[in-house]
Amino acid sequence: MPCPTCGATDARTQILPGYWRCDAVVRVGELVGGPAGTAVPAPGPAESKRCGTIYIQTRADDEAAVCRCGDPAIGECTECTRAVCGDHSALWQGWRVCDRDLANARMRSRAQAIAEERRREAEAAAAEAERHRQRTELLELADEDAVWILYARDEKRTEQEIRSAVHVLRGLTAAEFTDACLYLLPYARDPEKRRAGVTRISGWAFEGADYHGRSWFLTRKGEWHRSGAYGASEADRWKKVRFDDVEKRAVIDELAWQQKVDSGLI
């Protein structure tokens, strides 16, 4: 199809399916709608410019409005702009395409789906590998750092941090665990006061909403008191206990459990 402005057919560029831009360089006077001039051109070189007209040509010049099979066309392929019938075309994402371009589109879509599936599988494998690493590898922590991880709840902890802290603290004796707590807790938070019978004790509470029906209180003198569930402790229920390895393990387990709940690990 020739350009409707200058009539050129040999210099054009397809910018969209069915849309062409004329790139022919012609004299201004030869353009349709160009400036009116006299019959005799003015002396000197004629002014030339690129036509630049954008026009629609949905089919090749030598094609009729029939499909390649000879049946009447019902539309045009949005990819190759050829006329197609209903048997050799279909709608793809709202656009009519011929069977050849449809097959290519489906292959590209399938390849993208396979690539996306492989990417998700790789991400899942990497996440599982990281979880396995956190379950099997332990961090090297000082005693005070382990207490900080389990006692202070200012931010979420990873499973690896909790497991490492539990491993370190379980290796301490009851007296060593108490000493580590007395060293760190003044930096973690200010001591509070509780009533234990007719006396008042000052120190730090080991209690939480997800503890299993028991709480502890460590005084500034290093004495341990035990009471009931969090939020239900009364003044007379704080009883001094002999802090042995069984009590120490119970405190560590409750601290770890509360940290897992606060960190969304369970």
C-alpha positions, 0 to 999 in steps of 0.5 A: 500500500503506498503512502497516502501523503507522498505515494512512496512504497519503498521506504517505510517502517512498521511501528506497530502491527498494522501501523507504518511510518513513511520514511521517504524523503520528498520535496515539500511541494510534492506532499499532499497538502503542502504549501501552494506554489506557482506552476514554475518552481522558484530557482534554487534547490528544492526543499526536501523533508522526510514524509513521516506520515503514519498510516494503517495497512492491515494486510499486504498489498497482494492479499485479499480478505481471505485466510490462507486456506481460502475461507473468508477472513473474520479478522486479522492477526494482531501479530502478523496482520494477516487475514485469518478465518475462524479455524486458523485463529483464536483469541489470546488474552483478548487479541485475535491471533493466527494459529502459528502465532498462537502456538508461539505465544503458548510456547513462550507462556509455557517457558515463562511458567516453567522458569517461574516454577523453577525459581519458586522451587529454588527459593523454597530449597534455599529457605529449607537449607537455611532452616536446616542450617539454623537447626543444626549449627549453633552460634558461639555465645557468651553466657551473658549474651545467651541470657540477653537473647532469652530474657530481653524481648525487644526484638524478634529472635531467630530459631538459631539464636534461641537454640544456641542460647538454650544450649549455652545456658543448659551447660551452666550450673544453677549457680553459674546461671544465677551469676550470669543473670545478676550480671546482665539483668541490671543492663536489661531493665530496672529492678522491680519490687514484689511482696513475698508475705510480709516482706518486699523483694526487689529484683527481676521477674521471669514470667510471661503470658505463654509460660506454663502456669509458673513464674520466678523472681530473682532478687538482687541478692541472688535468691529465687522465688516461685509463684503461679501463672503470669498475671495471677500472682498474689503477694503471699504466693511468692515462695523462696525456692532452692534453685537447683538444676531442675529449676534452672532447666524449667526457667530456661525452657519457659524463656525459650518458649516465650521467645518462640511465641513472641518471634512467631516461630510456633 
